[in-house]
């Protein structure tokens, strides 16, 4: 099974940057598409960004377009989420998930991002 560990969360001021990492272990990382989700208190978990196994195709939810960038390094078994121009409404627990047709999806444990002055 795939094991995912997120890191990089923390407290950041509005307008600031933060980079999240999600390190994977288990089956070959390069076979899996990867997604970042977030869940704010009292809200449903939402898809933030995704990237295909080869890194050629990305997707962003409208609220983060132009501010967030998803990328991956298959040699390091890691997917990243670079977040710029952060806003208070970006405050949430951020999760990464692996996806592959015919296989189970796996989630990380989440990392807290708080945007506040």
C-alpha positions in Angstrom: 0.0 0.0 0.0 1.0 3.6 -0.5 2.0 5.6 2.6 1.8 9.4 2.4 3.3 11.9 4.9 2.6 15.6 4.5 4.8 18.3 5.9 5.3 22.0 5.6 2.2 23.4 7.2 2.2 26.2 9.7 1.2 29.7 10.5 1.7 32.3 7.8 0.6 35.9 7.4 -1.8 36.9 4.7 0.0 37.4 1.4 2.8 35.1 2.4 4.0 31.8 0.8 4.1 28.3 2.1 5.2 25.0 0.4 3.7 21.7 1.3 5.3 18.4 0.7 3.9 14.9 0.5 6.4 12.1 0.6 5.3 8.7 -0.6 6.5 5.2 0.1 5.4 1.8 -1.1 4.5 1.0 -4.8 6.2 3.0 -7.5 5.3 6.6 -7.0 5.4 7.4 -10.7 2.4 5.2 -11.4 0.1 7.3 -9.3 -1.7 10.6 -9.9 -1.6 12.8 -6.9 -4.1 15.3 -5.5 -4.1 17.9 -2.8 -7.3 18.4 -0.8 -8.2 20.7 2.1 -10.8 20.8 4.8 -11.7 23.9 6.7 -13.6 23.7 10.1 -17.2 23.0 9.4 -16.8 22.6 5.7 -16.5 19.6 3.4 -13.2 18.4 2.1 -12.5 20.0 -1.3 -10.1 19.2 -4.1 -7.5 21.9 -4.5 -5.1 20.6 -7.1 -4.1 17.5 -9.0 -1.3 16.3 -11.1 -1.0 13.2 -13.4 1.5 10.5 -12.8 4.0 11.9 -15.3 3.4 15.5 -14.2 2.2 16.7 -17.6 -1.3 17.7 -16.7 -2.4 19.7 -13.7 -5.8 20.9 -12.4 -6.6 23.7 -9.9 -9.8 24.7 -8.3 -10.8 28.2 -9.3 -10.1 29.8 -5.9 -6.4 28.9 -6.1 -5.6 29.4 -9.8 -2.7 31.7 -10.2 -1.7 31.4 -6.6 -1.0 27.7 -6.0 1.3 25.4 -8.1 1.3 21.6 -7.8 4.4 19.8 -8.9 6.1 16.4 -8.3 9.6 14.9 -8.3 9.2 11.2 -9.1 12.9 10.6 -8.3 12.2 11.8 -4.7 8.7 10.2 -4.5 7.3 13.6 -3.5 4.6 15.9 -4.6 4.5 19.6 -3.7 2.0 22.4 -3.3 3.5 25.8 -3.6 1.1 28.3 -2.1 1.6 32.0 -2.7 -0.5 35.1 -1.9 -2.2 33.1 0.9 -5.5 34.4 2.2 -7.3 33.7 5.5 -9.8 31.6 3.6 -7.0 29.2 2.7 -6.8 28.2 6.3 -7.5 24.4 6.5 -6.0 21.0 7.0 -4.3 20.0 3.7 -4.2 16.4 2.7 -2.5 14.6 -0.2 -4.0 11.6 -1.9 -2.7 9.0 -4.4 -5.0 7.8 -7.2 -4.6 5.1 -9.7 -7.2 3.2 -11.8 -7.9 -0.2 -10.4 -6.1 0.5 -7.1 -7.2 1.9 -3.7 -6.8 5.6 -3.0 -4.6 6.5 -0.1 -4.6 9.6 2.1 -2.0 11.2 4.2 -2.6 12.3 7.8 -2.9 16.0 6.9 -1.0 19.2 7.7 -2.5 22.3 9.2 -2.2 25.6 7.3 -3.3 28.7 9.2 -3.3 32.1 7.5 -3.6 34.9 10.0 -2.0 38.1 11.0 
